[in-house]
Amino acid sequence: MQDRVSECPIEGAMVLLSGRWRALILYYLSKGSMRFNALRRANAGISQQMLTRELRALEDGGVISRTAFPEVPPRVEYALTEAGEGLMPVIDALGAWWSQTEARRAEAA
């Protein structure tokens, strides 16, 4: 993780969740474990390199786990950890907030 510049606990969470893709990846994993290509299809527009980078960052942050199965061909699945499960109410609340905000903006227009 990056060095923090303040004592605010929100900073660490924002560093972990920063970027366009991480919250989306967590959202899809909240439905159950997924393989790499399924995550890539669910997140249309993400490149293979970016998905790999984001999955590694989330794994390093302790919110997802990576399980490699000793099969031929190799199979790897990603899933939320206990910490990731604990983060889902925050992600859900953020989504609900955005839906309400969009609705208010549409009414005002």
N, C-alpha and C positions, 0 to 999 in steps of 0.2 A: 504494500500500500504506500501511497505517497505520504510524505511528511505533512503533518498537520501544522497549520499556521495559527491556530487559536485553541482555546480550551473548550470551545463549544462542542458538545457531544454530537450535535447534528452534522457537524463538518465531516466526521468519520463516515456517517451513514451516506452523506451526499457523495463523498468520494467513491464509496463502494457502489452506489447506484447511478453514478454519473454516466452520461452518454445516452444515446438514442436507444440502445438495444437491451441493456441489462434488465430493466424493469419488465420489458416484454418477454424476455427469456424466462424470468421468474414467474410471470403470469402463466405462460404455457406449461411450465413444469409444475405449477400448482394443480394441474389436472392429472398429473401422474408422470412417471418416468418416461423419458423420450430418448430416442437415438439421435445422433448428430444430424442426419439428413432430414429427419422429421422436424427437428428444430429449425433447420434451414428453410424447409418448405413453409413452416408456420410464420417465419419472419421474412416474408418476401422482400427482396432487395438487399439482404445482408450477404456479404461475400463470405466465402469459406474461411479466408484469413481472418476477417473481423469476428466471425462467430467463434473461431478457435480462440482468439485473443480474449473475447468477452467471457467465454466459458472458463478459461484459465483464471481470469481475474475473480470471477464469482466463486470458483473453487478455492482460490487462495484466501478469499474473504470468509470462507467457511459456511456459505449459504447454499452451495450445491455440492453434490458428491458425484464422482465419476467412477463407474464400475466397469472394468474390462473383463469380459468372459473369455475363458480359454477355449475358443471354438475356432473352426476353420469354415468360412472366413471369420476374422475377429469381429466381435460385437462389443460395442461400448454404449452404455446407457448413462444418462444424467438424471439426477433426482434432487429434490430439495432435501436439505438436512433439517435437523430440528430447529436450528437457527433460521433457516430459510422459511420453514413453516411459520415460525413466530413473526416473520416479516410480512407475511401475506395479509394480515388485517390492515397494515399500513398501506400496502399496495392497493388493496380493495378500497380503502377510504380515499386514497388519492384519486382513483378512478371515479368514485361516486362524486367527489368534489368537482372534478372536471366536468362530468355530465351535467351537474347542477349549474355550473358556471356557463357552459355552452348554452343551456336552455335559457338562462337569464339574458345572455347576450343576444340570442335569437329573438326573444320577446322584445327587447329594446330596439332592435333594428327595424 
